[in-house]
Amino acid sequence: MGKQSGKNLGFGKRKMPNRFNTGKKSRRLEEENVAHSPASTSSGELPNEESNGVVSEEETVYKEPSMYDKLLMTLGSSSKSVSAAYKLRKRQEEGISDSENSEDDGSESSSDSEDADNDEEGVDDEDPEMAGIEEHSEDSENEDDQETSAFDDEETHDSDAEQDLGTSSQSAVEPSMCLSSFDIHWGHKLTKAEVENLSKKKWTYEWEVPAVGMTKGNWAGTGECFTKDDDPNSCYGLKQKLYKHWLEYGLTHFGYFVFMSMCTRSSVNSYRDILHCNKKPFYHRGSTEDSNVMDAYIMQCLNHVFKTRDLVTKNDAKVSKLRETANNEIPTDDSFLDHGFTRPKVLILLPMASIALRVVKRIIQLTPSAHKVNVEHMDRFSREFGTDDHEDEKEITPPGLEILKPHKSSKPSDFQVLFGGNSKDDFMVGIKFTKRSIKLYSDFYTSDIIVASSVGLLKKIDEAKLNKEKDVDYLSSIEVLVIDHADVITMQNWDFLKSVVEQLNHIPSKQHGTDVMRIRPWYLDGYAPFYRQTILLSYYSNPDINNLFNKHCSNYHGKVKLVHEHKGVLPKVVLQVRQIYQRFDADSIEHFDDARFEYFTTKVFPKIKDSVEGGIMIFISSYFEYVRVRNFLKSQSASFCLLHEYAQQSDISRARVRFFEGKRKIMLYTERSHFYHRYKIRGIQNLIIYSLPERKEFYPEVVNMLDGSNDMACTVLFSQFDLLRVMFCSLKSVLDRSLTRENCGIGFGEENVGIENENKMGEKGGGGSVREKVR
């Protein structure tokens, strides 16, 4: 973890309890006989080898040297202590007992102890530009250590009494009962067969349970159901002090919503990949639901950071004590392998600075008070991520969850709330936790959590590709990835996010001060992506989000996703508009864009060209589709104007005036332009929706722009591959019926709802159309 020793994490060495003394050796020798059983080992970790079936004694013997063994052999050529450690490891694997070198107090090697001593309380080698404020002196930090040492010992005892990470569970009485989800997930060792199966990326959802608070929603998942062993009186795998602080804070501000948030925490804490694509966002009057889900993943992130820190700190103390009593030999017990390549363990990707402000404030609030005596650089963070425009117009909500009130404007209220704050999409900030403080703008290699946008992070990745002196190795050991408000990110650039996710968990290009003797074996084997938990949250689902979840989320523990029915938005169309859904056929998903374009150029545009009436607006979801249609209109010398997300404000105003005055017959309008501006276009006589919007609320907004039209007609083009978007907008029963027919369209006109079939010229009935009522 990039100088990951307990000292680098900002902790002094604790006085170890008597249970770490060598008096336990006799018990530990008994446990060696069952080291490969499903129960935990003497250190509280999972067994060294684990598989789906019964593992025989012979199967646990290494057939060939692992990457970790090869690393030990390489280092052993230049170090006698490392060479001795490797020989001891081989003897232990072969079952040869050595009383002098038997597995001792479950300790693990510390990383670069001399360097860590100098860096104990978080004195970082940071970029002065990033930090901006001078660091505390080492002396003051040491004083803080003395003042809080008693507190830390008490906290360690209280928080880990039932789930001690690497030191408890030495009792032979049901040790598996002491394992938390943290121990189980990170202690498991994947076999090659499991890795090969996970690499196929074929998932089978085997179970469903009702989703709390949703009438037509279920959680579907792979593997074992996450609610099977839930205990309503448990702490849901949380550290007790963290759990108590959250419960008190939650009850104070959100009393009767605690139960809902608890149920969400249960699924998050299982360390599975999670896809939640029905989260009502705060800007759509869903502040309570959004805040509960946010609490769930923030608690998961804090719990993971603190448990990882406790594990490393305890192992540092045990290693130090072991070296004092074992002639400075290097421990070889696998329970000491607690490091990644670098320190950052959590990455939270968000679309806007204003949302990042909410999340970081909430992280600070949910951190126990003893760990946030001082929050460094908070003023700078509030200044850079906040805004001073609407300080006096905030709703009464819990601190950190402030939502700006909509102003009197023609813009919809959700637009005003979402864009009322700092809408910057290029940001990145590191958060570091020490014993008594939280440090914002910490160097990325010394941070525990990184909060960033995909735009800001991709810039760092591109800089590293151009400049060999720079790197993004701090992404190599991300164990919890949170992508919140993915629906907003799709309106920015989804390819940026995809590129960032693909960059995670790579083998780093440099060592970065990491103690290689304590790196977990599955990091060295390149299996880190199969351990990473990804939490993907969105207001709606789309093919891009589903593809990311299916192809780039390969957690061995399984997947959980929300399955629910969508409510159509047709009732929100307040005008009596004749809406015709014209279906075109496409051979495959690779060619459906070409099929749509061909249908438009051969079936739709000839009618537009022959019409003398203007006021025709063509709404297009994708910018690439927009470019294609624009070039086609140019080739046809058509009269048109443009409204897209990259247009200058002067060009936009000029285009709107020309279209309203009838000087331009056609207007091309993109979904992203509507997302960022929410214009109300005047002068529309006929609406053609070339591709349905991803955001379903945009459909009634655009259709209602026909107010004042003489024709009041809307034509929608869709194929069988637009099923998800059509479900958002229309009636499911009519949709199902239309997809069973060829060359058909759905019509919604005033009081009638019907299916319209287009017959080919020369067939029965000629070129007319037949309307069949649907009861």
NUVOVO-692344 format. One line per field, with one value per residue (C-alpha): y, z, x. Coordinates in steps of 0.02 Angstrom, whole numbers, plus 32768, in hexadecimal, padded with zeros to 4 digits. Layout:
c2 Y ...
c3 Z ...
c1 X ...
# end
This chain:
c2 8000 8079 8088 8025 7FF8 8025 80B6 80FF 80EF 8165 80ED 80CF 801E 7FD9 7F71 7EC1 7E5A 7DBF 7D50 7D73 7D22 7C7F 7C21 7BFE 7B96 7AF0 7B1F 7B60 7AB8 7A64 7ADE 7AB3 7A0A 7A5A 7AE7 7AB6 7AA2 7B21 7B6E 7C01 7BF1 7C29 7CD9 7CE8 7CE0 7C65 7BC5 7BCF 7B64 7B65 7B1E 7AF6 7A3D 79DB 79FF 796C 7974 7959 79E6 7A69 7A49 7AC5 7A6F 7AFC 7B9C 7C2C 7CDF 7D00 7C6D 7CAA 7D56 7D0B 7CA7 7D43 7DAA 7D19 7D1D 7DC1 7DAE 7D22 7D49 7D41 7C9F 7C55 7C8E 7C39 7B95 7B9C 7BBA 7B20 7AB4 7AEC 7AC7 7A18 79FB 79F6 7A33 7AA4 7ADC 7B6B 7BAB 7B7A 7BF4 7C72 7CFA 7D10 7DA3 7DEE 7E51 7F0D 7F76 7FD6 7FEF 8074 80DC 80BB 80F5 819C 81A4 8164 81E7 8212 8284 8272 8297 82FC 8377 8421 845B 83CE 83E3 84A0 84A6 847E 83D5 83B6 8394 82E4 8316 8351 82B1 824B 82AC 8281 81CC 81D0 8226 81A9 8106 80D0 80FB 8098 7FFD 8008 8022 7F8C 7F1E 7F5B 7F62 7EBC 7E51 7DE9 7DF3 7E0F 7E25 7DB2 7DA4 7D61 7CBA 7C5E 7C04 7B57 7B6E 7B91 7C0D 7C21 7C7C 7D0D 7D2C 7DC7 7DE5 7E42 7DA8 7D32 7D97 7DCC 7D2B 7CBC 7C79 7C60 7BC3 7BC2 7B6B 7BF6 7C7B 7C27 7C1C 7CD3 7D08 7CC3 7D4D 7CE1 7D05 7CA5 7CFE 7C73 7CCA 7D60 7DB6 7E49 7EF5 7F58 7FF4 7FC1 7F76 7F2B 7F11 7E7A 7E5E 7DD5 7D89 7D03 7C8D 7C86 7CFD 7D8D 7D94 7CDD 7CF6 7DA6 7DC9 7E64 7E7B 7E76 7F07 7ED0 7EB0 7F63 7F96 7FB5 8069 8091 803A 8091 813B 8121 80DD 8171 81ED 8194 818B 8243 827B 81ED 8187 811C 8108 80AA 8001 8021 8059 7FBE 7F4C 7FA5 7F94 7ED9 7EC5 7F3F 7EF0 7E44 7E7F 7E4E 7EB6 7F1B 7F6B 7FDE 8035 8075 80EF 818C 8219 82AD 8325 82C4 82DB 823E 828C 8210 8174 81B8 81E3 8136 80DF 8159 8131 8078 8082 8105 8094 8005 806F 80AE 8000 7FB8 8040 8031 7F74 7F72 7FF1 7F8B 7EED 7F41 7F97 7EF8 7E98 7F22 7F11 7E54 7E58 7ED1 7E63 7DC6 7E10 7E3E 7D89 7D2C 7D75 7DEE 7D62 7D87 7D3B 7CCA 7CAA 7CD4 7D32 7DBB 7DDA 7E72 7EF0 7F21 7F73 8021 806C 80B0 802F 808D 80ED 8150 8191 8220 8290 833F 83A0 83CD 8313 82F4 837C 8320 8279 82B9 831A 827E 8217 8292 828F 81D1 81C1 81A6 8245 8206 81F4 82A3 8315 8376 837D 83C7 8436 8439 84F2 84D8 8445 84A7 8538 84CF 8457 84C7 8565 8608 8631 85E1 85D9 8622 85B3 8505 848A 8451 83AA 8350 83A2 836F 8341 83F1 83FF 84A5 84E3 84FC 85B2 85FE 85CF 8580 84F1 8452 8442 83AA 840D 849D 842A 83C3 8459 84D1 84A9 8492 8430 841D 836F 8370 834F 82D6 82D7 825C 823B 81F7 81B9 81C1 819D 8243 82A0 829C 82E8 8326 8341 82BE 8277 81EC 816A 818F 819E 811D 815B 81B5 8218 8248 8261 81F2 828D 82C0 8211 81EF 828C 8243 819F 81F9 8260 81C0 8177 8210 822D 8191 81E7 81ED 8159 812A 8095 80D2 807E 7FD4 7FA0 7FE3 7F66 7FC5 8027 8093 80E3 8152 81B2 814B 8191 823F 81FB 81B3 8266 8296 8211 815B 8126 818B 8128 8084 80B0 80D8 8032 7FD4 8027 7FE3 7F56 7F4F 7F19 7FBC 7FFB 8029 7FE7 8089 8053 7FBD 7F2D 7EA1 7E1F 7E4E 7E5D 7DE9 7D59 7D79 7E27 7DDA 7D5A 7DE4 7DAD 7E54 7E7A 7DDC 7E1E 7ED3 7F04 7F77 7FD6 8021 8099 80EF 813B 80CB 8041 8040 7FC9 8022 800F 7F59 7F36 7F80 7F19 7E78 7E8B 7EED 7EB3 7E03 7DF2 7D3D 7D55 7D73 7DF9 7E4A 7EB7 7F08 7EC7 7F32 7F6A 8016 808F 80E1 819D 81AE 81F5 828A 82BC 8340 836A 8309 82D2 8249 81DC 8159 80DB 809C 7FFB 7FD0 7F29 7F10 7E70 7E85 7F02 7F2A 7F64 7FB2 8063 8047 8002 809B 8112 80B4 80B7 8172 819A 812B 8134 81D3 8257 824C 8282 8312 8349 8348 83A8 8464 8477 84A2 8496 83E4 83B9 8318 82E0 8272 8219 81F5 8276 81FA 81E4 82A0 82B2 822F 8281 832E 82F6 82A6 8345 83A7 832F 834A 8409 840B 84A6 8481 84C6 8472 8467 83F7 83EF 843B 84D1 8582 85E5 8664 85D8 858C 8630 8650 85A1 85AD 8653 8617 8579 85D8 8656 85CC 85FA 8549 84B5 8432 8438 83AF 83A6 832E 82E0 831E 83D0 83BD 8373 8406 8493 8454 84CC 84DF 84E8 8550 853D 847E 843E 838B 8325 8293 8231 81E0 8181 817D 81D8 8176 81E2 81B8 825F 82B4 825E 82BB 835D 8356 831E 83A9 8425 8409 8481 84F9 8481 846E 83B9 8379 82E0 8280 81F1 817E 8106 8069 7FB7 7F19 7F53 7FF0 7F87 7FD2 8086 805F 8010 80B0 8117 80AE 802B 7F80 7F1F 7F7E 7F70 7EB3 7EA6 7F14 7EB0 7E13 7E64 7E93 7F45 7F8A 8023 8053 80E5 814F 81CC 8232 81AE 811B 80A8 8035 7FD6 8012 7F9C 7FDE 7F73 7F6E 7FB7 7F36 7EC1 7EA6 7F4B 7FB0 8037 8061 8044 7FE1 8017 7F8F 7FC4 7F77 7F5E
c3 8000 7FD5 807B 80C5 816D 8206 8222 817A 819E 8230 82C1 8350 8384 83FC 8495 8462 84D1 8528 84A8 8430 84A2 8472 84F2 8468 8402 843D 8405 8360 833E 8350 82D6 8257 8248 8209 81A9 810A 8154 812D 81DA 81F4 821E 82BD 827B 8254 8198 8121 80F7 807D 7FF9 7FDC 7F54 7F31 7F5F 7FE5 7FDE 7FFB 805A 7FBB 7F5E 7FD7 7FA8 7F2B 7E85 7E46 7E8F 7E98 7E6B 7F24 7F30 7E98 7EE8 7F87 7F25 7EC7 7F65 7FBE 7F4A 7F99 8049 80C3 812C 8095 805E 8109 8103 805B 809A 8133 80C5 805C 80F8 8139 8094 8094 8143 8199 824C 8291 8343 8332 8292 82AF 8285 830E 834A 82A1 827D 81D6 8196 819C 8107 810B 81C6 81CC 8147 8197 8240 81F5 81A1 822F 8245 8192 8162 80A7 8018 7FC9 7F3F 7F94 7F12 7F40 7FFB 7FFF 80BC 8125 817B 8235 8280 82AE 8364 836F 831F 839E 8428 83DB 83DD 8497 84BB 8458 8474 84FB 848C 83FB 8465 84A5 83F6 83B2 843C 842B 836F 8347 83D9 836B 82C9 82EF 824F 8251 830D 835A 833E 8393 83FC 83BA 83E0 833C 82F6 8255 82B6 82D0 8218 81CD 8115 810F 814A 80DA 803B 8044 8094 8009 7F8D 7EDC 7E80 7DC9 7D9F 7DF5 7D99 7CF1 7D16 7D4A 7CAE 7C41 7C87 7C7F 7D0F 7D45 7DBC 7E2A 7EAC 7EC9 7F66 7F76 7F7A 8014 7FEC 7F39 7F0A 7E65 7E84 7EB0 7ED4 7E63 7E80 7E5D 7EDE 7F8C 7FBB 8020 8098 80C9 8165 8191 824B 8270 8314 82C4 8291 81DB 81DC 8213 8297 8333 834F 8298 82A3 8344 8302 8262 82C0 8336 82AA 823C 82C4 82EA 823A 81DE 8265 8206 816C 81CB 81A5 80EA 80F1 8157 80D3 8050 80BE 80C8 800D 8003 8093 8041 7FD3 7F34 7E98 7E9E 7E13 7E50 7DBD 7E0D 7E8C 7E90 7E92 7F06 7E78 7E50 7EFD 7F36 7FB6 8040 7FD5 7F86 8030 8076 7FE5 7FF4 80AE 8085 800F 8078 8110 80A9 8070 8120 8169 80E7 8102 81C0 81C1 8146 81B1 8250 81FE 81C3 826B 82CE 825A 8266 8322 831C 829B 8304 839E 833C 82F6 83A5 83E0 8341 8314 8295 8226 81A7 81CE 8147 8185 80FF 817F 8175 80BC 80D2 8052 7FA3 7F2B 7F66 7FF4 7FA2 7FB7 7F8A 7EEB 7EDE 7E30 7E26 7D97 7DE5 7E6A 7EC3 7ED9 7F14 7F96 7FDA 7FDF 8033 80B6 80DB 80E9 816C 81CB 81D0 8210 82CD 832C 8374 82C4 828A 8312 8284 81CD 8167 80CE 80E3 80BA 8018 7FEB 800C 7FA7 7F10 7F0F 7F50 7F15 7F6C 7EFC 7F62 8014 805C 7FFB 803E 807D 8131 811F 817F 8172 80D4 8078 804B 7FAC 7F58 7F42 7E91 7E5D 7E00 7D51 7CB3 7CCF 7D23 7DDD 7DCA 7D53 7DCE 7E5E 7DFB 7DAB 7E3B 7E87 7E41 7D9F 7D7B 7D38 7D48 7DFC 7E67 7F22 7F98 804A 80D0 817D 8211 82C9 82EF 824B 819A 8117 8072 7FDA 8017 7F9A 7F3A 7F6F 8027 8017 8050 7FE5 7F3D 7F05 7E4F 7DAB 7D17 7CB6 7D3B 7D53 7C99 7C89 7D07 7CA7 7C03 7C54 7C93 7BE4 7B9D 7C2C 7C67 7D0A 7D3B 7D62 7DA6 7E0C 7E9B 7E3B 7E46 7EEE 7EE9 7F48 7F4E 7EB6 7EC3 7E28 7E60 7DEE 7D57 7CF7 7D00 7CCA 7C2D 7BFF 7C0B 7BB9 7BE7 7B8A 7C07 7C97 7C3D 7C1E 7CD7 7D0F 7C94 7CE3 7D91 7DE7 7D6E 7DA8 7DD5 7D76 7E15 7EC7 7F1F 7FC4 7FDB 8045 7FC4 804F 8086 7FE1 7FD3 7F5B 7EEE 7EC8 7E86 7E23 7DCD 7E1D 7E6E 7DF4 7E33 7EE6 7EC5 7EF7 7E7C 7EB1 7E1A 7E3E 7DC0 7DA7 7D11 7CB0 7BFF 7B95 7BC3 7C7E 7C6A 7BFF 7C81 7D0A 7CA5 7C57 7CD5 7D7C 7DA0 7E5D 7E8F 7F1D 7E9F 7E5C 7E96 7E28 7E39 7DC6 7DBD 7D4D 7D00 7D02 7C5B 7C4D 7BD1 7C56 7C64 7BB0 7BD6 7B20 7AAD 7A3B 79B9 79DE 795E 7987 78E3 78F4 787C 7871 7899 787F 7916 7999 7936 78A2 78F2 78E4 7829 7820 7879 7806 776C 77A8 77C7 771D 76BA 7719 7780 772A 767F 76D6 772B 7687 762A 76B5 76A4 775E 77CF 788B 7886 791B 7918 79C7 79CB 7A64 7A2D 79F1 7972 792A 7927 78C0 7845 782B 781F 7795 7739 7741 76FE 766C 7646 7650 76D3 7736 77EA 7889 7917 79D4 7A1F 7ABF 7A70 7A1F 7A55 7AAE 7A21 79A1 7A0E 7A1D 7963 7938 79AD 7963 78AF 78D4 792D 78A0 781D 77CB 77E9 77C3 782F 78D9 791B 79D8 7A41 7AE9 7B39 7B05 7B58 7BF4 7C0A 7BD6 7BDC 7B54 7B2B 7A6E 7A20 7973 796A 78F7 78E2 7953 7918 799D 793D 79DA 7A81 7B11 7B97 7C1F 7C1C 7C65 7BC7 7B5C 7BA2 7BAC 7AF3 7ABD 7B22 7ABB 7A33 7A91 7A0E 797D 78FA 78D5 7985 7940 7982 7928 7984 792F 798F 7978 79E1 7A28 7A71 7AE3 7B84 7B4E 7B09 7BAF 7C08 7B9B 7B62 7B99 7BB2 7B77 7AD3 7ABF 7AD2 7A4E 79D3 79DE 79A4 78FE 7867 7825 78A6 7911 79AF 79A9 7A3C 7A02 7A73 7AB8 7A4A 7A60 79CE 7966 78B7 7831 7797 76FE 7671 75C9 7555 75E2 761D 7646 75E6 7643 76C5 777F 77F3 78A8 7921 79CA 7A64 7AEF
c1 8000 808B 80E4 8059 809E 803C 80B0 808D 7FD4 7FE9 7FEB 8063 8088 8008 802E 8000 7F8B 7FCB 7F75 8004 8084 80D5 806F 7FF3 806D 8029 7F7A 7FBD 8012 7F69 7F1E 7FA5 7F54 7EB4 7F04 7EAB 7DFE 7D72 7D89 7DFC 7EB5 7F08 7F13 7E5A 7E7B 7E2B 7E8A 7F1A 7EC3 7E09 7D9B 7CE6 7CF5 7D4E 7E08 7E7A 7F1D 7F80 7F27 7F67 801D 8063 8085 80F1 813D 80C2 80EF 810A 8183 81E1 81EC 8233 82B3 82EB 82FC 834F 83E4 8419 83D5 83F9 8360 82EE 8341 8323 826E 8256 82A0 8231 8199 81C3 81D9 8131 80DC 8128 80E4 818E 817F 8204 81EA 8260 8210 815B 80D5 80DF 806B 8015 8084 80B2 8144 813C 8166 8208 8203 8289 8232 818A 81CA 81F7 814D 80E3 805F 8037 80C7 80B5 812A 80A1 809C 8096 801A 7FA5 7FB2 7FB1 7FC7 8060 8066 8061 810B 813D 814E 809B 8061 80C2 806E 7FC7 7FFB 801F 7F7A 7F14 7F72 7EF9 7E66 7EAD 7EC9 7E18 7DD4 7E32 7DEF 7D3B 7D2C 7D7B 7D44 7CD3 7D36 7DEE 7E51 7EE5 7F01 7E61 7E0E 7E9D 7E1F 7DF6 7D3D 7CE3 7D62 7CFF 7C78 7CF1 7D0D 7CBE 7C9A 7D40 7DA0 7D41 7D50 7E07 7E43 7E03 7E83 7E48 7E78 7EA8 7E04 7DA2 7E04 7DE6 7D2D 7D24 7D84 7CF7 7C86 7BEA 7B75 7ADB 7A64 7A22 79B8 7946 790C 7893 78E3 78B6 7851 7828 7781 77BD 7875 78E0 7997 79DC 7A86 7B05 7B4A 7B01 7A74 7ABE 7A28 7A32 7A9A 7A66 7A58 79EE 7A4C 7AF9 7B66 7B60 7C1B 7C42 7CBF 7C58 7C8D 7C69 7BC1 7B8E 7BC0 7B5C 7AC5 7AC0 7AD9 7A59 79D6 79EE 79CC 7975 791E 78A1 7910 7997 7948 7949 79FD 7A2A 79E3 7A49 7AE4 7AC9 7ADC 7B6E 7BCE 7BCB 7C5E 7C01 7BF5 7B53 7AEC 7A62 7A10 7972 79BA 7952 79D2 79D0 79A7 7907 78BC 7913 7987 795A 7970 7A0E 7A56 7A31 7A88 7B18 7B25 7B2D 7BC1 7C1C 7C0F 7C52 7CE5 7D0D 7CFC 7D71 7DF3 7DF0 7DF5 7E85 7EE0 7EC2 7F02 7FA2 7FBE 7FAA 801C 809F 80A0 80AB 8136 8198 8185 81AC 824C 8286 8271 82A3 834C 8302 82BF 8239 818D 8147 8097 8016 7FAE 8031 800C 7F9C 7FDF 7FB2 802A 7FF9 7F94 7EF2 7E69 7DC9 7D9F 7CFD 7CD3 7C55 7C1B 7C1F 7C7C 7BD9 7BB2 7C64 7C49 7BB1 7C0B 7CAB 7C49 7BE5 7C86 7CC3 7C1E 7C15 7CC8 7CCB 7CF1 7D95 7DDB 7DAF 7DF0 7E3F 7E08 7E95 7E78 7DBB 7DB3 7E0F 7DA0 7CFF 7D41 7D72 7CDF 7C55 7C01 7BD4 7B41 7AB5 7AF3 7A53 79DB 79F4 7972 7979 79D2 7A5B 7B05 7B5F 7AC0 7A8D 7A26 7A0E 795D 7922 7918 7888 78B8 7875 78EF 78AD 78CF 7940 79B0 79BD 79ED 7A6B 7AC1 7AA4 7B4D 7BFA 7BE3 7C9E 7CC1 7D80 7DB7 7E18 7E3C 7E91 7E53 7EC6 7E93 7F08 7EE6 7E95 7E84 7E46 7EB4 7E6C 7EDC 7F56 7FD0 7F7B 7FFC 7FDC 7F1F 7EA0 7E10 7E16 7D7E 7D87 7D2C 7D4E 7D87 7E05 7E49 7E58 7EC3 7F3C 7F3F 7F63 7FEC 803E 803C 8093 810E 8169 8199 80E1 8072 7FC8 8001 7F93 7F05 7F59 7F10 7E5F 7DF3 7D4D 7D11 7C75 7C26 7B97 7B1F 7B55 7AC0 7B0D 7BB6 7B64 7B37 7BEF 7C5A 7C42 7CDF 7D46 7CFD 7D17 7DCE 7DE8 7D9C 7E0A 7EA3 7E7F 7EDE 7F71 801D 8078 810F 816F 817E 8148 8197 8126 8165 815E 8168 80B9 805D 7FC7 7FEB 7F53 7F95 8036 7FD4 7F70 7ECB 7EA0 7E0E 7DB7 7DBC 7D8B 7CDB 7C82 7BE6 7B8E 7AFE 7A8E 79E3 79C3 7A16 7A59 7AC2 7B64 7B46 7B13 7BAB 7C21 7BD1 7BD9 7C85 7CED 7CA5 7CE4 7CDB 7CF2 7C76 7BEA 7B77 7AD7 7A69 79BF 7936 789B 780E 7815 7785 7762 7762 76D4 765E 76D4 76AE 762B 7602 758F 761D 7611 76A8 76DB 7765 77AF 7812 789F 78F8 79AF 7A11 7A83 7AB4 7B52 7AEA 7A52 7A9B 7AAE 79FE 79B9 7A15 79DB 7926 7932 797E 7908 7864 7862 78CB 7872 77D1 782C 787A 77D3 777B 776C 774B 77DD 77F2 7835 78A4 790A 793C 79D9 7A1F 7AD2 7B4F 7B94 7AE5 7AD4 7B74 7B37 7A8D 7ADC 7B50 7AC0 7A58 7AEC 7AFB 7A42 7A52 79C9 799A 79C8 7A17 7A74 7A66 7AEB 7B53 7BEF 7B9B 7BC7 7B41 7B37 7B1C 7A95 7A36 7A44 7A05 796F 7939 794A 78E7 785C 784D 7846 78EB 7927 78B7 790C 7961 79D5 79D0 7A3B 7A12 7AB3 7A8A 79E1 7A34 7AAB 7A34 797E 7948 7892 7891 7807 77C1 77B9 772F 7766 77D9 7843 78A0 792E 7965 790D 7963 79C0 7973 78BB 7885 78C3 783F 77A6 780B 7835 7787 7736 779A 7716 76A6 7662 767C 75F5 761E 764A 76A2 7738 778F 7808 7881 78B1 78EC 78ED 7993 7942 78D6 7917 78FA 784D 781E 784E 77D9 7745 76C9 7717 767D 7675 7731 772E 76A7 7702 77A4 7748 7718 777F 778E 7719 770A 76AF 7639 7601 7582 7510 7497 74CA 755E 7583 7600 7623 7663 76BB 7699 7716 76E4 7693 765A 75A8 755A 75DC 763B 75B9 75BE 754F 752C 74FB 74B8 7503 7486
# end
